[in-house]
Amino acid sequence: MTFQRIVIALLVLIIAGLGAVGYVEWKMAVQARTMKAFVEGYVFNEAVMACEQAKSSTPFKWNGGKSTSVIGLNSVKLDKYNVSASYTLVADGVYCDYDPIKRKGEVGSSFLERE
């Protein structure tokens, strides 16, 4: 009888632990989505201005563009300590990567031609 009680108590603890882990994971995912939306909204206006002012043979026209879309905030881990962030916009087939640290836009005509 004691063995059964121990097994049942362990099962209840395991189920409660899994529930707590699931709840914490869900809360972290919600916070991450909220933070990403805030950062993208904060960076968006600066990205559009920098991309429209970037010197390139193919002009980037976000405000007058027929087909515009936001690819979003991207990050590339360069090495163990450095992460490079970029915000990518597309207007009429012209791609622009905005670097929030340098506050500079780089325009490219094709996604495959970019670095």
C-alpha positions as a Markdown table, in Angstrom:
| # | Residue | x | y | z |
|---|---|---|---|---|
| 1 | Met | 0.0 | 0.0 | 0.0 |
| 2 | Thr | 2.9 | 2.4 | 0.8 |
| 3 | Phe | 4.5 | 1.6 | -2.6 |
| 4 | Gln | 1.2 | 2.6 | -4.4 |
| 5 | Arg | 1.0 | 5.9 | -2.6 |
| 6 | Ile | 4.6 | 6.7 | -3.5 |
| 7 | Val | 4.0 | 5.9 | -7.1 |
| 8 | Ile | 0.8 | 8.0 | -7.2 |
| 9 | Ala | 2.6 | 10.9 | -5.5 |
| 10 | Leu | 5.4 | 10.7 | -8.0 |
| 11 | Leu | 3.0 | 10.7 | -10.9 |
| 12 | Val | 1.2 | 13.7 | -9.5 |
| 13 | Leu | 4.5 | 15.5 | -9.1 |
| 14 | Ile | 5.6 | 14.7 | -12.7 |
| 15 | Ile | 2.3 | 15.9 | -14.1 |
| 16 | Ala | 2.4 | 19.1 | -12.1 |
| 17 | Gly | 6.0 | 19.7 | -13.2 |
| 18 | Leu | 5.1 | 19.2 | -16.9 |
| 19 | Gly | 2.2 | 21.5 | -16.5 |
| 20 | Ala | 4.4 | 24.2 | -14.9 |
| 21 | Val | 7.0 | 23.8 | -17.7 |
| 22 | Gly | 4.3 | 24.1 | -20.3 |
| 23 | Tyr | 2.9 | 27.3 | -18.7 |
| 24 | Val | 6.4 | 28.9 | -18.4 |
| 25 | Glu | 7.2 | 28.0 | -22.1 |
| 26 | Trp | 3.8 | 29.6 | -23.2 |
| 27 | Lys | 4.5 | 32.8 | -21.2 |
| 28 | Met | 8.0 | 33.1 | -22.6 |
| 29 | Ala | 6.7 | 32.7 | -26.2 |
| 30 | Val | 4.1 | 35.4 | -25.6 |
| 31 | Gln | 6.7 | 37.8 | -24.2 |
| 32 | Ala | 9.0 | 37.0 | -27.1 |
| 33 | Arg | 6.3 | 37.8 | -29.7 |
| 34 | Thr | 5.4 | 41.0 | -27.9 |
| 35 | Met | 9.0 | 42.1 | -27.8 |
| 36 | Lys | 9.6 | 41.2 | -31.5 |
| 37 | Ala | 6.5 | 43.2 | -32.5 |
| 38 | Phe | 7.6 | 46.2 | -30.4 |
| 39 | Val | 11.1 | 46.2 | -31.9 |
| 40 | Glu | 9.8 | 45.8 | -35.4 |
| 41 | Gly | 7.4 | 48.7 | -34.9 |
| 42 | Tyr | 10.1 | 50.9 | -33.4 |
| 43 | Val | 12.6 | 50.1 | -36.2 |
| 44 | Phe | 10.1 | 50.3 | -39.1 |
| 45 | Asn | 10.0 | 54.0 | -39.7 |
| 46 | Glu | 13.8 | 54.4 | -39.5 |
| 47 | Ala | 14.2 | 51.5 | -41.9 |
| 48 | Val | 11.9 | 53.0 | -44.5 |
| 49 | Met | 13.7 | 56.4 | -44.3 |
| 50 | Ala | 17.2 | 54.8 | -44.5 |
| 51 | Cys | 16.2 | 52.5 | -47.4 |
| 52 | Glu | 14.6 | 55.3 | -49.4 |
| 53 | Gln | 17.7 | 57.5 | -48.9 |
| 54 | Ala | 20.2 | 54.7 | -49.7 |
| 55 | Lys | 22.2 | 55.3 | -52.8 |
| 56 | Ser | 21.7 | 52.6 | -55.4 |
| 57 | Ser | 21.2 | 52.1 | -59.1 |
| 58 | Thr | 17.8 | 50.6 | -58.4 |
| 59 | Pro | 15.8 | 53.1 | -56.3 |
| 60 | Phe | 13.8 | 51.9 | -53.3 |
| 61 | Lys | 10.4 | 53.4 | -53.2 |
| 62 | Trp | 8.3 | 52.2 | -50.2 |
| 63 | Asn | 5.7 | 55.0 | -50.2 |
| 64 | Gly | 5.1 | 55.0 | -53.9 |
| 65 | Gly | 5.5 | 51.2 | -54.3 |
| 66 | Lys | 2.8 | 49.0 | -55.8 |
| 67 | Ser | 3.9 | 45.8 | -54.1 |
| 68 | Thr | 5.5 | 46.3 | -50.6 |
| 69 | Ser | 6.1 | 43.8 | -47.8 |
| 70 | Val | 8.1 | 43.4 | -44.7 |
| 71 | Ile | 10.3 | 40.3 | -44.3 |
| 72 | Gly | 11.0 | 41.3 | -40.8 |
| 73 | Leu | 13.7 | 41.5 | -38.1 |
| 74 | Asn | 16.5 | 39.0 | -38.7 |
| 75 | Ser | 19.6 | 38.2 | -36.8 |
| 76 | Val | 22.8 | 36.4 | -37.7 |
| 77 | Lys | 25.2 | 35.2 | -35.1 |
| 78 | Leu | 28.6 | 36.1 | -36.4 |
| 79 | Asp | 30.6 | 34.4 | -33.7 |
| 80 | Lys | 30.3 | 33.5 | -30.0 |
| 81 | Tyr | 29.8 | 37.1 | -28.8 |
| 82 | Asn | 28.5 | 39.1 | -31.8 |
| 83 | Val | 25.0 | 39.1 | -33.2 |
| 84 | Ser | 24.2 | 41.2 | -36.2 |
| 85 | Ala | 20.6 | 42.3 | -36.6 |
| 86 | Ser | 18.9 | 43.5 | -39.9 |
| 87 | Tyr | 15.4 | 44.5 | -40.9 |
| 88 | Thr | 14.5 | 43.6 | -44.4 |
| 89 | Leu | 11.9 | 45.4 | -46.6 |
| 90 | Val | 10.8 | 44.7 | -50.1 |
| 91 | Ala | 9.2 | 47.2 | -52.5 |
| 92 | Asp | 8.5 | 46.3 | -56.1 |
| 93 | Gly | 11.1 | 43.5 | -56.1 |
| 94 | Val | 13.9 | 45.7 | -54.6 |
| 95 | Tyr | 15.2 | 44.4 | -51.3 |
| 96 | Cys | 16.7 | 46.6 | -48.6 |
| 97 | Asp | 18.5 | 45.5 | -45.5 |
| 98 | Tyr | 18.5 | 48.0 | -42.7 |
| 99 | Asp | 21.1 | 47.7 | -40.0 |
| 100 | Pro | 19.6 | 49.2 | -36.7 |
| 101 | Ile | 23.1 | 49.6 | -35.1 |
| 102 | Lys | 24.6 | 51.5 | -38.0 |
| 103 | Arg | 21.3 | 53.1 | -39.0 |
| 104 | Lys | 22.1 | 52.5 | -42.6 |
| 105 | Gly | 20.1 | 50.8 | -45.4 |
| 106 | Glu | 21.7 | 48.6 | -48.2 |
| 107 | Val | 19.6 | 48.2 | -51.3 |
| 108 | Gly | 19.9 | 45.0 | -53.5 |
| 109 | Ser | 17.8 | 44.1 | -56.5 |
| 110 | Ser | 17.5 | 40.4 | -55.8 |
| 111 | Phe | 17.4 | 38.3 | -52.7 |
| 112 | Leu | 19.8 | 35.8 | -54.2 |
| 113 | Glu | 22.3 | 38.5 | -55.1 |
| 114 | Arg | 22.6 | 39.8 | -51.5 |
| 115 | Glu | 25.2 | 38.5 | -49.1 |
